[in-house]
Amino acid sequence: MVWFANDIRAVLWVAVVSAFITVALLVLYVHEQVHVGAAAQAPRPVADTAPVELRGTAFGIFNLVSGGALLLASVIARALRSRT
């Protein structure tokens, strides 16, 4: 914002252009290698790693931790914004 003299539209256009460049680079240059045993090595979602009788608890804990992280991020962002 300082570089663009508080012109939010210019800042957002820079963000949009850089996002398109990033996606283009990913599409053109990043290729996944598929292995025969890839399914066994893939990360598993929360529901698959928790025991059947504790899946509801696993989802609850996951959402609690995610919500806490978002709350902390929001508080930090608010504090940084109020400093300016």
N, C-alpha and C positions, 0 to 999 in steps of 0.2 A: 504494500500500500504506500509505503514511503517513496519507493521508486516511481510510482505512477501518480503521485500527488493526490492520493485518496480517491482515484478514479476507479470505482469498483467494477465498472464494465470492462475496462482494460485488464484488470487483474483476472476477471473471469474468462476473458478471451484467451489470455495467456494460459490459464489452466485448461481450457478446452483444447487448445491447439496442442499443448504438451500431452494431454491424455490421448488424442488421436495419434500422435507420433509414437507414444508408448505402445498402444494397441497394434499399430502397424508393425513396429519392430518385433513384438511378440509373435504376431502371425507369420511374419516372414522368416525369422531367424531361430525361433525356439521350436524344437521338434522333440516330442516325447518318444522314448524308446520303449517298445512293448516287449516284455519278456514273457516267457511261457508261464512262469510262476508269479506273474505280476499281481494276481488276485490275492495271493497269500501274503504279499508284502505291502499291499495297499493299507493306508490308515483306515481304521474302522470307526464308525460313528459311535456315539455314546451308548446307544441302545444295544449295540452288538457286543460291547465289551463288558457290560454289567450283567450280573446274574439275572435270570428271568424274574425272580421274586423281588429284586431291587431295582428294576428298570424305572419305575415311577420315582423312586428316590434319586436315582441317577439324573433323571431329567430335572428334578427339582433343584438339586445341587448345581447342576450345570447352569440353569437359568439364574440361580441366586448369585453365582460367581460372575456370570456375564453381566447381570444387572449391577452388581457392585462395582465392576470395572467401568461400566458406562457412567455410573454415578460419580465415581472418582474422576474420570476424564472430564465430565461436565463441570464439576467443582473447580478443577484446575483451569479449564478453559475460561470459566467465569472470572476466576481470580486474575488470570492474565489479561482478560479484556478490561476489567475494571481498573487495572494499573495504568492504562493509557489515557 
